[in-house]
Amino acid sequence: MRREQLGEFEELVLMAVAALNGEAYGLSVRTLLANEAGREVSLGAIHATLYRLQDKGYLESGLEGATETRGGRRKRMFRVTGAAKRALSQARTVRETLWSLMPKAIRTEVAS
């Protein structure tokens, strides 16, 4: 896998999949991002991002059994890979480093 830079929305989707810990599928990711990040996005945008992250090697997926509540359709569940964990850790380190480099007066102003 070649090293790819994560976009801000990709990072949010990746964190949502990790947070959902085995229960991540399109709608659950969308709901988590709406509730926790205040991001109202289309299900199509979520699915496109999930598949793009899978293509980059950050996610794996598999189909779960069909249920009657889904009209007999199966659900594609996503989970993070080791590469995703490393990418998220690096992104966090960069953000924390940049945050710490800001003058304290700005950090205090932004935090309040």
C-alpha positions in Angstrom: 0.0 0.0 0.0 1.4 3.4 -0.9 1.3 6.1 1.8 -1.8 8.3 1.4 -2.7 11.5 3.1 -6.0 11.4 4.9 -8.4 14.2 4.2 -10.3 15.7 7.1 -13.6 14.0 6.3 -11.8 10.7 5.7 -10.2 11.0 9.1 -13.6 11.6 10.7 -15.1 8.6 8.9 -12.1 6.4 10.0 -12.5 7.5 13.6 -16.2 6.8 13.5 -15.6 3.2 12.2 -13.0 2.7 14.9 -15.4 4.1 17.6 -18.2 1.8 16.3 -15.9 -1.2 17.0 -17.3 -3.9 14.7 -20.7 -2.3 14.3 -19.8 0.1 11.5 -21.9 0.3 8.4 -23.0 3.2 6.3 -26.0 4.3 8.4 -24.3 3.8 11.7 -21.3 5.9 10.6 -23.6 8.6 9.3 -25.6 8.7 12.6 -22.4 8.9 14.7 -21.0 11.7 12.7 -24.3 13.6 12.9 -24.6 13.1 16.6 -21.0 13.6 17.7 -19.4 15.8 15.1 -22.5 17.8 14.0 -21.8 16.7 10.4 -25.0 16.1 8.3 -23.8 14.3 5.2 -25.6 12.1 2.7 -25.4 8.3 2.9 -23.9 8.3 -0.6 -21.0 10.5 0.6 -20.4 8.1 3.6 -20.4 5.0 1.3 -18.1 6.6 -1.2 -15.7 7.5 1.6 -15.9 4.0 3.2 -15.0 2.4 -0.1 -12.2 4.9 -0.8 -10.7 4.1 2.6 -11.0 0.4 1.9 -9.2 0.9 -1.5 -6.4 2.8 0.4 -6.1 -0.2 2.8 -7.5 1.5 5.9 -10.7 -0.5 6.1 -11.7 -4.1 5.6 -15.3 -5.2 5.1 -17.6 -8.1 5.0 -21.2 -8.9 4.5 -23.4 -9.7 7.5 -26.3 -12.0 7.3 -29.6 -10.8 5.9 -32.3 -9.7 8.3 -36.1 -9.3 7.9 -35.9 -5.7 9.1 -33.7 -4.9 6.1 -36.0 -6.6 3.7 -33.7 -9.6 3.3 -30.7 -7.5 2.3 -27.3 -8.0 3.8 -25.3 -5.3 5.6 -21.7 -4.5 4.7 -19.8 -4.1 8.0 -16.4 -2.2 8.1 -13.5 -2.4 10.5 -10.2 -0.6 10.7 -6.9 -2.1 9.7 -3.5 -1.8 11.3 -2.7 0.9 8.7 -5.7 2.9 9.8 -4.6 2.7 13.4 -1.2 4.0 12.4 -2.7 6.8 10.2 -5.0 7.9 13.0 -2.2 8.0 15.5 0.0 10.0 13.1 -2.9 12.5 12.5 -3.4 12.9 16.2 0.3 13.5 16.8 0.4 16.2 14.1 -2.7 17.9 15.4 -1.4 17.9 19.0 2.0 19.1 17.9 0.5 22.0 15.9 -1.9 22.8 18.8 1.0 23.0 21.2 2.9 25.3 18.9 0.2 27.9 19.0 0.7 30.7 21.5 -1.0 30.0 24.8 -3.3 33.1 24.5 -4.7 31.7 21.2 -5.1 28.2 22.6 -7.0 29.6 25.6 -9.2 31.9 23.4 -10.0 29.0 21.0 -10.8 26.6 23.9 -13.3 28.9 25.5 
